[in-house]
Amino acid sequence: MPLFKKRTVGKPGEWYYCLEHKKVEEGPECPGKDRFGPYASRAEAEHAMETARERNLEWENDPKWHDAPATGTDDD
């Protein structure tokens, strides 16, 4: 008996963006490794790549994600 049951049919109202087919899907049609989501609406899923680009830029420019540069000297 499997521990986790594979869900082959999505719930109505769950939207995903398939990275392989570059299309919006209602319910998970493709494997999890190939999709973003779930999103609350079709419109949100349609803008998944734009949202990902914006978030990546925010993270790349966030000083909390970058280590302080090593100076090699001890100023204490």
C-alpha positions as protocol buffer text, in pm:
chain_id: "A"
residue {
  index: 1
  type: MET
  ca { x: 0 y: 0 z: 0 }
}
residue {
  index: 2
  type: PRO
  ca { x: 157 y: 332 z: -106 }
}
residue {
  index: 3
  type: LEU
  ca { x: 221 y: 592 z: 159 }
}
residue {
  index: 4
  type: PHE
  ca { x: 125 y: 880 z: -69 }
}
residue {
  index: 5
  type: LYS
  ca { x: -140 y: 859 z: -334 }
}
residue {
  index: 6
  type: LYS
  ca { x: -50 y: 1018 z: -668 }
}
residue {
  index: 7
  type: ARG
  ca { x: -300 y: 1286 z: -754 }
}
residue {
  index: 8
  type: THR
  ca { x: -376 y: 1264 z: -1122 }
}
residue {
  index: 9
  type: VAL
  ca { x: -670 y: 1503 z: -1137 }
}
residue {
  index: 10
  type: GLY
  ca { x: -660 y: 1858 z: -1008 }
}
residue {
  index: 11
  type: LYS
  ca { x: -922 y: 2039 z: -813 }
}
residue {
  index: 12
  type: PRO
  ca { x: -1141 y: 2283 z: -1004 }
}
residue {
  index: 13
  type: GLY
  ca { x: -1009 y: 2633 z: -949 }
}
residue {
  index: 14
  type: GLU
  ca { x: -643 y: 2530 z: -913 }
}
residue {
  index: 15
  type: TRP
  ca { x: -439 y: 2680 z: -1193 }
}
residue {
  index: 16
  type: TYR
  ca { x: -84 y: 2593 z: -1294 }
}
residue {
  index: 17
  type: TYR
  ca { x: 166 y: 2712 z: -1552 }
}
residue {
  index: 18
  type: CYS
  ca { x: 343 y: 2427 z: -1732 }
}
residue {
  index: 19
  type: LEU
  ca { x: 706 y: 2514 z: -1800 }
}
residue {
  index: 20
  type: GLU
  ca { x: 749 y: 2240 z: -2059 }
}
residue {
  index: 21
  type: HIS
  ca { x: 439 y: 2314 z: -2270 }
}
residue {
  index: 22
  type: LYS
  ca { x: 435 y: 2688 z: -2189 }
}
residue {
  index: 23
  type: LYS
  ca { x: 62 y: 2688 z: -2120 }
}
residue {
  index: 24
  type: VAL
  ca { x: -186 y: 2734 z: -1838 }
}
residue {
  index: 25
  type: GLU
  ca { x: -356 y: 2423 z: -1703 }
}
residue {
  index: 26
  type: GLU
  ca { x: -650 y: 2379 z: -1468 }
}
residue {
  index: 27
  type: GLY
  ca { x: -546 y: 2113 z: -1223 }
}
residue {
  index: 28
  type: PRO
  ca { x: -207 y: 1945 z: -1240 }
}
residue {
  index: 29
  type: GLU
  ca { x: -179 y: 1783 z: -1581 }
}
residue {
  index: 30
  type: CYS
  ca { x: 201 y: 1772 z: -1591 }
}
residue {
  index: 31
  type: PRO
  ca { x: 453 y: 1655 z: -1327 }
}
residue {
  index: 32
  type: GLY
  ca { x: 534 y: 1892 z: -1042 }
}
residue {
  index: 33
  type: LYS
  ca { x: 891 y: 1942 z: -1167 }
}
residue {
  index: 34
  type: ASP
  ca { x: 750 y: 2101 z: -1484 }
}
residue {
  index: 35
  type: ARG
  ca { x: 504 y: 2350 z: -1339 }
}
residue {
  index: 36
  type: PHE
  ca { x: 451 y: 2659 z: -1124 }
}
residue {
  index: 37
  type: GLY
  ca { x: 148 y: 2682 z: -900 }
}
residue {
  index: 38
  type: PRO
  ca { x: -115 y: 2638 z: -782 }
}
residue {
  index: 39
  type: TYR
  ca { x: -255 y: 2984 z: -851 }
}
residue {
  index: 40
  type: ALA
  ca { x: -596 y: 3110 z: -744 }
}
residue {
  index: 41
  type: SER
  ca { x: -695 y: 3223 z: -1093 }
}
residue {
  index: 42
  type: ARG
  ca { x: -619 y: 3163 z: -1457 }
}
residue {
  index: 43
  type: ALA
  ca { x: -491 y: 3522 z: -1489 }
}
residue {
  index: 44
  type: GLU
  ca { x: -234 y: 3468 z: -1212 }
}
residue {
  index: 45
  type: ALA
  ca { x: -112 y: 3150 z: -1381 }
}
residue {
  index: 46
  type: GLU
  ca { x: -85 y: 3331 z: -1715 }
}
residue {
  index: 47
  type: HIS
  ca { x: 156 y: 3579 z: -1554 }
}
residue {
  index: 48
  type: ALA
  ca { x: 363 y: 3311 z: -1376 }
}
residue {
  index: 49
  type: MET
  ca { x: 683 y: 3376 z: -1572 }
}
residue {
  index: 50
  type: GLU
  ca { x: 655 y: 3753 z: -1525 }
}
residue {
  index: 51
  type: THR
  ca { x: 601 y: 3704 z: -1151 }
}
residue {
  index: 52
  type: ALA
  ca { x: 904 y: 3472 z: -1132 }
}
residue {
  index: 53
  type: ARG
  ca { x: 1122 y: 3727 z: -1315 }
}
residue {
  index: 54
  type: GLU
  ca { x: 1014 y: 4006 z: -1079 }
}
residue {
  index: 55
  type: ARG
  ca { x: 1081 y: 3794 z: -771 }
}
residue {
  index: 56
  type: ASN
  ca { x: 1422 y: 3688 z: -901 }
}
residue {
  index: 57
  type: LEU
  ca { x: 1520 y: 4053 z: -951 }
}
residue {
  index: 58
  type: GLU
  ca { x: 1402 y: 4138 z: -599 }
}
residue {
  index: 59
  type: TRP
  ca { x: 1605 y: 3852 z: -451 }
}
residue {
  index: 60
  type: GLU
  ca { x: 1916 y: 3931 z: -655 }
}
residue {
  index: 61
  type: ASN
  ca { x: 1908 y: 4291 z: -532 }
}
residue {
  index: 62
  type: ASP
  ca { x: 1822 y: 4211 z: -170 }
}
residue {
  index: 63
  type: PRO
  ca { x: 2129 y: 4274 z: 50 }
}
residue {
  index: 64
  type: LYS
  ca { x: 2014 y: 4005 z: 296 }
}
residue {
  index: 65
  type: TRP
  ca { x: 2083 y: 3740 z: 30 }
}
residue {
  index: 66
  type: HIS
  ca { x: 2445 y: 3844 z: -24 }
}
residue {
  index: 67
  type: ASP
  ca { x: 2731 y: 3770 z: 212 }
}
residue {
  index: 68
  type: ALA
  ca { x: 2950 y: 4056 z: 321 }
}
residue {
  index: 69
  type: PRO
  ca { x: 3263 y: 4074 z: 106 }
}
residue {
  index: 70
  type: ALA
  ca { x: 3571 y: 3920 z: 264 }
}
residue {
  index: 71
  type: THR
  ca { x: 3831 y: 4190 z: 322 }
}
residue {
  index: 72
  type: GLY
  ca { x: 4112 y: 3967 z: 442 }
}
residue {
  index: 73
  type: THR
  ca { x: 4203 y: 4212 z: 719 }
}
residue {
  index: 74
  type: ASP
  ca { x: 4099 y: 4231 z: 1081 }
}
residue {
  index: 75
  type: ASP
  ca { x: 3996 y: 4589 z: 1162 }
}
residue {
  index: 76
  type: ASP
  ca { x: 3906 y: 4520 z: 1527 }
}
